[in-house]
Amino acid sequence: MDININRERLAEQFKTLCEISSPSKEEKPVAEYLKKVFKDLGAEFSFEDDSAGKTGSNSGNLIFRFKGNKNNVPIFFACHMDTVKPGHGVAVDRHGDIFTSRGDTILGGDDKSGIAPLIEMIRLFKENNASHRTLELVFTTCEEIGLRGAKALDYNQLQAQSGYALDSTGIDKVIIGAPAANRIRIDVHGTAAHAGINPEAGVNAFVVAAGAITRLKLGRIDEESTANIGIMKGGVATNIVPKLVTLKGEIRSHSMDKLRHYTDEIKTVFLDTIAGWPVSDVPNYKPPTVDLKVESEYPAMRLAETDTVVDTVKQAGLALGRELSFIIAGGGSDANIYNGYGLPTTIIATGMTDVHTTDESLDLNNMVKLTELVYTIACM
């Protein structure tokens, strides 16, 4: 297939997108830009949902539809509009085919290295009057802070029943599996006392929490599961026995049964630690207590290589003379949410490197490869 990608136009498009600031909850400038771009490119359907009230963003999610002239089923391509911080005032440097920021911000390739190829793809279809299936482009908010946009998307507006999320490091890589995750918050309550005058009257919440943490299975638990306590906060002064410590963590697993089991195991360890805490004969002694809260962060995704959405991208790779790798990943993304809504979705890598750091970079050649791949998928 002969795909005449305009490399310099693609490069300039990527630079333009990166230099529009859009940290999570501040996606409106890039959303307004995309509305204009796709209106000018003749989108037959342009929609912004009312998810802002749920996500805290100053923009809703966007959906654009381009009617095809092939009888194959519609598909969607999805990216998120937000970036991590520091993401204000991004200035892009280019050295040959390599893009970086000036060094004091992220670049924004996560996820603008996915958005730019989609714009170039639509431009190519318009310029060449080329045949393609009906395409829907989905752009979400607040992906980086809990997949909030995808969770609040108005799915009734979609015609496509399967698609591709453009959002991963590497190139020629397709993610077909990712774990489910639970978020856990644990508040351990002790008793405050003066640490120098009367420490016996206190129950140190840190010590109670530590007693439980040392009994937990953390890190890689098995081949499908991980757990982590990542935040621990509490105390008000060095001379006060701390009465409260808050822990925040997560449990991930590709098995829902294991996810439930390991989540319950963490709960049990903390409850047993509290129940077994030594009783003191100090007057007005209060035993420690614990409050636990578990929230589902996202469901698991798992597709087979024989599934249509996977086979299609595989055939597109073969048509381009490229062998794609199909992998199971350890992280969650909007694709987990789409799959949870019954929309089979794989994740296609965009070539981004060192994301979420000020050392982030992107190779134009990888973005060209991605454009070729999504264009070919759209033609099938």
Secondary structure, 3 states (H helix, E strand, C coil): CCCCCCHHHHHHHHHHHHCCCCECCCCHHHHHHHHHHHHHCCCCEEEECCCHHHHCCCCCCEEEEECCCCCCCCEEEEEECCECCCCCCCCEEEECCEEEECCCCCCCHHHHHHHHHHHHHHHHHHHHCCCCCCEEEEEECCHHHCCHHHHHCCHHHCCCCCEEEECCECCCEEEEEECEEEEEEEEEECECCECCCCHHHCECHHHHHHHHHCCCCCEEEECCEEEEEEEEEECCCCCECCCEEEEEEEEEECCHHHHHHHHHHHHHHHHHHHHCCCCCCCCCCCCCEEEEEEEEEECCEECCCCCHHHHHHHHHHHHCCCCCEEEECCCCCHHHHHHHCCCCEEEECCCEECCCCCCCEEEHHHHHHHHHHHHHHHHC
